[in-house]
């Protein structure tokens, strides 16, 4: 087993120091308190600031604990914040693919739809933001299961409800599908939630690569897939591009 | 052949953005940079024109790099800009004369009061379509001429140029001191108080009234025509359009027929209704303005209702009260309760704009009881946007004799589903969001693309408009009426807070 990581120990010490005192310390004070070189303390503080665990006061330049730390238990990214950051790229995806776009996050064993862009054909469509979809029978859900340990855990010990003949109801099969999703970087579904419908989705990553949701398209299987029910590579590329663009805006782009 | 794009530059109040669009009107790349807000005194707001120009020099190459495109793949560039913000600069050196005075700046309050009492004041609204107010450019030019020694003489000799942001950027792009073209478009000129709304040219009577020398003014051109070719930043690209940001949004929403109406929700909100080729005078506190003018075709006019504070109230909730850490979180907080709990917030931070135009009003929170939580306050913040929209729509229906059937919404706040549902509920008409919410940028791109033949005509642009979302009214009529009554009572309580003789700009 590798030994402790020094920079994480030091970062933890900085957070304890900021939590203990009056709440506002300069980089120099932090360095002196912990016996660190000023540059080292500064680098650690800047990194902690980047992930939202500390904040720098605009006037004094001093550091305090960040709001993200206080909301650590309440989920990493507010879903309305996610929508606001993703809206341009979701529109572009709907426009390029010609299909409806949804963004989903994991909530209590389901996929919560946090954003919905209509299929761009101006036909009457109803907004379904706020609705819940099954994890195991949607492309969005599979993208989450593959990358979010909590989502994966939530389907491990449950009965997988069959919605159609194509629904995956065997947990082992679902685990194999999840592994393939991780390999490919995208997930698909064809006739698994409702007959004749299909979808493609890819994960959205935030800071440090943490998956915060998934973005995907859905529509009639004959438009999304070829005759062997394999999604069209062109559409898969659009979905992956959109997921990457949103991730880049959230600071979670793969380098 | 490599794919071609149209570039749009949105020079806004807080940032300068460059967006590339493809032939389908789809967003391909975005780059943006914020600029500093200078508040040298209470009520004063300034921008540094050089900083804004340098930001443009940075964001345009960034957007090109993002798309992997070169300047020769850009068919044309269009500019949309913050309106009424006033820049003066030296024709020979290109140096700005002081900082730009921003549309929110209230320093001309006393000057405007004085002008309102002068002979000829009555003709201002008749000729320009605008009320005599601090909001527009002419009093700012006059203020700068009055407060800078020797400036008036230099302006009269043609050594000093005036422009709104699009003029400043086009002049610099097309060569600056070395042969830059000094132009503005009809929509921006229609916000100066100096243009005659019918002839679409500088009005000598108005120039006299405000004491602005004609030699410093840009030439008024159509919204879409090639003004010149860029010699800097992206050399060789034609500059094909300029529009005030709100008119650009009207164009981007493809509101090309009389009665079509859009509302852009940002810091404030701006409703514009296309009223066709004749200006409509307002009896209900709206502005008459030019919507756009395509090449040699007749100008299309619009009625405008401006709301000073919508998104800015959410920002205040975040920065002033610290109850949320990011603006979108307000929706989460507001959804933690079922209703406003009887609480109303009227954000008359610097008075109320349309349809009230009460500069002495100040904001209030009413209906406070110990029952009220931050969730109720969040809801009241969002509802304020809904009710302010309703007031302007009522005025617009009355002035135009048309009844709004559907509102096309855009801007940052359209990502807030709760606000959009509230707007649909209180207007009792559906609210639709287009596939591209960046309609300001899209409108400038459309106009520039039209000018150079990248797009063939308005019908083609209309086919690019697709509905991305639609909210339908779901409020019980009795409740709507009761809530509107409460809102109106709350608004009345904001009136008359600043007493006569108090200088609003001097108050803390």
HADDOCK unambig.tbl for C-alpha pairs under 7 A between the chains (distance, minus, plus):
assign (segid A and resid 78 and name CA) (segid B and resid 329 and name CA) 6.44 0.50 0.50
assign (segid A and resid 80 and name CA) (segid B and resid 328 and name CA) 5.24 0.50 0.50
assign (segid A and resid 80 and name CA) (segid B and resid 329 and name CA) 6.10 0.50 0.50
assign (segid A and resid 80 and name CA) (segid B and resid 331 and name CA) 6.78 0.50 0.50
assign (segid A and resid 80 and name CA) (segid B and resid 332 and name CA) 6.90 0.50 0.50
assign (segid A and resid 81 and name CA) (segid B and resid 328 and name CA) 4.88 0.50 0.50
assign (segid A and resid 81 and name CA) (segid B and resid 329 and name CA) 6.30 0.50 0.50
assign (segid A and resid 83 and name CA) (segid B and resid 415 and name CA) 6.61 0.50 0.50
assign (segid A and resid 84 and name CA) (segid B and resid 328 and name CA) 6.74 0.50 0.50
assign (segid A and resid 84 and name CA) (segid B and resid 415 and name CA) 5.35 0.50 0.50
assign (segid A and resid 87 and name CA) (segid B and resid 415 and name CA) 6.94 0.50 0.50
assign (segid A and resid 88 and name CA) (segid B and resid 436 and name CA) 6.99 0.50 0.50
assign (segid A and resid 91 and name CA) (segid B and resid 435 and name CA) 5.37 0.50 0.50
assign (segid A and resid 91 and name CA) (segid B and resid 436 and name CA) 6.28 0.50 0.50
assign (segid A and resid 92 and name CA) (segid B and resid 26 and name CA) 6.07 0.50 0.50
assign (segid A and resid 92 and name CA) (segid B and resid 27 and name CA) 6.25 0.50 0.50
assign (segid A and resid 95 and name CA) (segid B and resid 26 and name CA) 6.91 0.50 0.50
assign (segid A and resid 117 and name CA) (segid B and resid 468 and name CA) 4.91 0.50 0.50
assign (segid A and resid 117 and name CA) (segid B and resid 469 and name CA) 5.93 0.50 0.50
assign (segid A and resid 118 and name CA) (segid B and resid 467 and name CA) 6.76 0.50 0.50
assign (segid A and resid 118 and name CA) (segid B and resid 468 and name CA) 4.71 0.50 0.50
assign (segid A and resid 118 and name CA) (segid B and resid 469 and name CA) 5.79 0.50 0.50
assign (segid A and resid 120 and name CA) (segid B and resid 466 and name CA) 5.38 0.50 0.50
assign (segid A and resid 120 and name CA) (segid B and resid 467 and name CA) 6.28 0.50 0.50
assign (segid A and resid 120 and name CA) (segid B and resid 468 and name CA) 6.67 0.50 0.50
assign (segid A and resid 121 and name CA) (segid B and resid 466 and name CA) 6.82 0.50 0.50
assign (segid A and resid 122 and name CA) (segid B and resid 466 and name CA) 6.05 0.50 0.50
assign (segid A and resid 122 and name CA) (segid B and resid 467 and name CA) 5.74 0.50 0.50
assign (segid A and resid 127 and name CA) (segid B and resid 469 and name CA) 6.80 0.50 0.50
